[in-house]
Amino acid sequence: AQSVAQPEDQVNVAEGNPLTVKCTYSVSGNPYLFWYVQYPNRGLQFLLKYITGDNLVKGSYGFEAEFNKSQTSFHLKKPSALVSDSALYFCAVRPLNYGQNFVFGPGTRLSVLP
Amino acid sequence: NAGVTQTPKFQVLKTGQSMTLQCAQDMNHNSMYWYRQDPGMGLRLIYYSASEGTTDKGEVPNGYNVSRLNKREFSLRLESAAPSQTSVYFCASTPTGLPSYNEQFFGPGTRLTVL
């Protein structure tokens, strides 16, 4: 079965510190990988994606993600967290042989403390 | 561009009532999706439409029906609402069908409560 895990329900970091939100996946083949962010009472917004090539992908708002094929992981990172980064973050994969479907992780709530 | 719009924003139903959630996109996207979001479960796909005129079941289709009215509009209908359908519903779209690395664009959501 295709699945995405985000092992931490909640991540707390101090403003100015680096942050990491973890994602691992179990799908067949080489999927496309995505990160989305959801602010309160809003829809999901796209942050970044990995298609192929360089394992470090840069996205919106200073976020980046590192793809690790051997560990089937796609962790989201930011060198210096802002209070405004506090939100719910979702990892998603789109297996190439799984029809139209994206598979989403359960989400990780990030709280950046001033 | 308005992007993906959804109506209504909030709705309260009694068990057994029916309603239709509306979704429209103005980005000329081919594929559209309906998800439900429940705490700790992420987004689960209810139905999707790869292109105008086609619809397919997702992970949790029971209790729902959909209509792809035209390229812009994709509606979700609850024929007989149940408390288990209390959730936040999101519509999304992408530019093309298979194979695609395009990201999804999401609407603002509809918060539905079934009493």
Interface residues (C-beta under 8 A of the other chain):
Chain A: V4 D9 Y32 F34 Y36 N41 R42 G43 L44 Q45 F46 K49 I51 F90 R94 L96 G99 Q100 N101 F102 F104 G105 P106 G107
Chain B: V4 S31 Y33 Y35 G40 M41 G42 L43 R44 L45 Y48 A50 D56 G58 E59 F90 A92 G97 L98 P99 S100 Y101 E103 Q104 F105 F106 G107 P108 G109
